[in-house]
Amino acid sequence: MALHFERSEYADRLARLTERMRAEKLDALLLFAQESMYWLTGYDTFGYCFFQTLVVKADGTMTLLTRSADLRQARHTSVIENIVVWVDRVNADPTLDLKNLLSDMDLLGMRIGIEYDTHGMTGRVARLLDNQLGSFGQVVDASYLVSTLRLVKSPAEIAYAVRAAELADDALDAALPLIKAGGDEADILAAMQGAIFSGGGDYPANEFIIGSGVDALLCRYKAGRRKLDASDQLTLEWAGASAHYHAAMMRTVIIGEPSLRQRELYNACRETITAIEQVLRPGNSFGDVFDTHARILDDRGLTRHRLNACGYSLGARFSPSWMEHQMFHVGNPQEILPDMTLFVHMIIMDSDAGVAMTLGHTYLTTDGDPKPLSRHGLDLIVR
């Protein structure tokens, strides 16, 4: 069986979840987020692109409803013992199969939580589900119950995050010799992802961001490659991944002599991330981190060029995003606690000047100072 954690850890996670369910007066919880199922049971698949759900009762009973293609996947990668298969067919409505399963599990008329805010739940599925369960029991949105439990990492999870950060560093090391005049983005990208695979890592939960020239100002991956000019800029955002646990990094690399504007924006990024390191500790909130970011950059006249978030929690995630729910944005009351893995990024995009500057890596929070997981420093990289 391909488990990444001891069975005792899965049992502890289930106990924590059922305790929270009882506190929320939930008789059952329907998990649709693949990362929730993975965290709770080890179940590892991309089959969440189709309908599937893990039913968890407050007494700890679990049953997976999935397709036949994932039957062996669940048996091989998880601690789930009860697996029910819904049959692919014309006009299939697996939410009807789910309602029948819930009835068999004595949940008629009960209070049932559902993970709605997840990539494993399409709008069509949500409508079918509400139609089937609207009169079956009391349905409540429990989208963030498991994701909140996942914020603080266990020692075993931290070990995977540390390994993911080592792989992210390896990726940067592989890229740097190729970042030069005439260097090809395709070769850079291949070297970075290849270093992670060679180190035993996984596919990331979303594509790496790579863009040079005017595309260095983009914050998303897009198709197409170019070669670097003698005077250029290259923005990279990537993550190492180990057992699906992520550690992200972000840099804008300058090719040739940096301009005064590029140095100005780098200094703003460095000042801000250094200040955030003093806030990234227990007693402060995610909102406090963002407020620090906004205050410093706004004081420098960079309001139009910054983003409305400056990072987020990381962990085990599946496509299409390695971001967890909790982000550093205005007003987020989530308390910073020890043993969180948090990605802090500074992103400044000056479209008027055509200049990009980014800086960021992943931290492990402690009882005091946060610990950067990267062995690379935050100096400006010039090639």
N, C-alpha and C positions, 0 to 999 in steps of 0.2 A: 504494500500500500504506500502511495507516494505522499506521505504527510511531511510537512515542513516543521511541525511543532510536536511536542509530546502530547499524548492524549490528555494528560492532566491539565495542560494549558487550555485545550478546547473545553474541557469540563468546567474549568474556572470561568471561561468566557460565557458559557451557557448559564452558569449560576449567576453571574453579574447581570446578564440580560433578563433572566426570569425575575430576578429581584426588582429590576427597574420596571418590568411589565406589571408586576403586582402593585408597585407604587403608583403606576399610571392606571391601575384597575383594568388592565387588558387581559382578556381570557386567551387571546391568540394574537400572533403577529405574522403577517404575510410579507416575507422578504422577497423583493424583486431586484435589489441592488446586488450585482455579482460580488462586489467587495464585501458586502455583509455576509453572504453565504460562505465566501472564502474565509473570512475572519472567524466565523462561528464554527465551521466544520472542515475547512480545508478544500472544499469543492472548487475545482479549478477548470474553467471552461470558457469558451466564447459563445456558448449556446444561448446566452441571454439575449442574443439578437432575435430569438424566437420566444414564445411564451414559456415561462417556467416560473415557479415560485416555491419557496421553502416555507412551510407552515410550522410555526413554533408555538406550542401551547405553554401556558403559564406553569404547567407541571413539568416542563422540560421535554415533553414528547415532540419529536420532529418528523415531518414527512415531506419529501420532495416530490413535486409534480413537474414532470419534464417530458421531453420527447424521447423516442427510442434511441436516437443518436447519442444521447448523453447518459443513458443508463449505465453503461460500463465506465464512462468517465467519472460518474459520481461514486460508483463502487470502488474505483481504483484510487481516487484522490481525496476521499472524504471519510468522515466518521458516520455519515448518514446510513442508517440501517433500513429505514422504510422509504421505498421509492415507488411511485406510481407513475405510469406512462400514459399520457393522452395520445390518441391516435391521429396522425395526419390524415385528413380526409377533405372532400369537397364541402365547403361551407362550415368548416370546423369552428366551434366556439369553445375553446378550452376553459373559458370561465365557467361554463356549465359543468364541465368535469370537476373544476375546483369547488363549485358549490356542493356537488354531490360528495366530494371528499370531505369538506367541512362538516357536512351532515353526518357522515360516517364517523367523524371524530367528535361527535356530540357537541358541536359548536352552534347549533341553531339557536338564535335569539341572544347570542353572546356579544360581548364588546370586542371587536376585532380591529386591530391596527394594521395599516397598510403603508408600505413604502411607495409613495407616489413620486417623489422627487428623485428620480433615478433614470439613467439611460436604459435600464432594463424594462421600463414601463412606457409604452407608446401611448399617444392620445387615444387611439382606437381601443387598446386594451383597457385603459382606464374607463372609457365609456361602457364597454361590455361588462367590466367588473362591477361598476356601480349599478348597472341594470340588473345584474344577477344577485347582488348582495344587498341592494337597497332595502328589500323587505325581509332579508334573511336574518339580519342582526344589526347591531349598532356599529357602523363603520366610522373610524376616525383616522385622520392623517397622522401617521407615526414615522414620517420620512427621516427624522433626524435622531431617532432613539439609538440605533446602533452606531451611526456615525459619531455621535457624541461619546459613546463608550470607547470608540476606537481612537480618540484624540490622544490619550495617554498610552504610551507604548510600554510593553513588557520588556524585560531584559532580552528575551529571545528576539522580539521584534526589533529592538534597537540594534542587535547584532546584524540583522539583515540591512537595516538602514545604513549602518557604518560600512558594510560591504558595498552597498549601492553607491555610497559617496566615493569609495576607493575606485570603483569602476568609472564614475563620472570624471574623476581626476585622470584616470588612464586615458579616457576619451580625449580630454584636452591635451594631454601629452602627445597623443597620436596626431592630433590636428595641427599643433603649432609648427612643425617643420614644413607643412604644406601651405601655411598661410603666408604668402609672399606674392610679389608681382608675378602674374602669369599663373598663379595657383588656381586650380579648378575646384569650384564648390562641390562638384560630384565626388572628387577624390577626398576632400575634407570630410564630407558626410560619411562616405564609405569607411574611412579610417576610424572615425569616432564610433560608429555603430559596431564596426568590426572589433574594436578593442573591448567593447562591453561583451559581445558574444564570446570572444576568445577567453575572457575572464570568467566565463560561466554565468554571465548575466542573462537577462530576459529582454524581449521586446519591451519598449516603453509603452505606457498607456496612451500616449499620443505622439505624433511625429515630432522630431527635432525641428526647431526653428533655425533656419539658415538663410541669410540674405545679405547681399553686399550692394555697394553703391546706393541708389535710392531705395532699394529693397531692404537696406539695413534698418529702415524706419518702420518696418512691419513687425507686428507682434504675433504673427501666425505663420505656419508653414504654407507655402504655395509651391505648385509645380514649376519646374524650369530651373536651369543652372546657368551660371556665367563664370568667366575667369576674372581674376582680380587684376586691377590696374596698378600701376606703380604708386599712385596716390589713391587710397581707397579706404573703406570702412566695412567691417564684417561683423554682423550681429549673430550670435549663437545663443540659443537656449536649449539645453539638453538635460537628460537625467540618466544616471546609472540606475539599473533596476535589478534587484536580487530577490527571488521568490515573490515578485510583484511589488516589493517595497522600493520606493523611489527616493532618490536624493538628487535634487535639481541644481543646476548652475546656470549662470547667464553672464555673458561678457560681450562687449563691443571691442573688437581688436582693430587697431589702426595700422594701416599699411602705408609706409612713408612717414614723413614728418607730420605730427599732429598739428592741427590748426589751433589758434587761440581759442576758438569756440569749443572745439573738442576738449581742450584742457579745462576750460571753464566748466563744462558740463560734467566732466569726470570728477573734478574737485567737488562739485555739488553732490554727486552720487556718493563719493567717498565720505564726505562730511555727514551725510544723512544716514548712511548705513552704520557708521561709527556711533552716531547718537542713538540709533535704534538698538544697538547692542547693550546700551545702558537701560533700556526699557524692556527688553526681551527677557523678563524674569518674573517670578511670582510676585503678586501684588499689583501687577498691571494687567491691562486687558488688550485684546486684539485691536480695539478701537484706539487705545493709547499709542500703539505702534504706528497706526496710520496717521494720527494727529501729529506725531513727531515728524513723519515724512512730509506731510502737507505744510507744516509750519516752516521748516527749513527751506524747502523748495519754493514756497510762495514768497518767503522773505527775499529770495534771490531773483524774483520776478519770473519764475518758471511755471506759474500756474497753468498756462495754456499748453505747456509742453509735457506735463506729467500725467500720470494715469490716476484713476479714482480708486485704486487698490495697489498695495505694495507687497503682496505675498499671500501665503496661505499655508495651511497644514498639509503635510505629505504623509503617505503611508502606502498600504497595499491598495492599488487601484487598477482598474481595467479600462480598456478603450471605451469612449474616445477621449478621456482626460485623466491626467495624473493628479489633478487638484482635488483635495477633499473639500467638504462643504464650507468649513470655517475659513474666512479670508480676513486679511487686514484691510478693512474699509471703515468709513466713518460710522461711529455709533455701535460697533460690534462689542457687546458686553462680555463676550467669552473671556474668562480669566485665563491667563497664562499659568500653566502648572508645570512642575518638573516632568521630564521624560516625554515631552512633545518633540516631534521632528517638524521644524517650521522653515519654510523657504522664504527668505527675504530678498526682494528684488527692487532695484532702482531702475526705472525706465524713463528716460527723457528723450523725446522725439521732437526736434525743432524742424518742422516742415518748412518754415520760412528760409532757414539757412541750409536745409538739406542735410542736417547733422544728427546722428544718432549717438546715444551713449547709454549703456546699460551696465549693471554690476549686481551680482547676487550669488549667494550659495545657501546651503542648508545648514541649520543649526539644531543642536540638541539642547533643550532647556534643562537647567539644573536647579538646585536650591538657590544658586547665586548667578554668576556670570554664565551666559550661554556659551556652548562649545561649538565652534565651527567644525563641521565634519569634513571639510575639504583640506587637503594639505597645501593647496594653492593659496597664496595671499590675494589681496585685493588691489595690487598695484595695476596701473594702466599697462596693458600689453601693446607694445609697438613692435611691428615686424619690418 
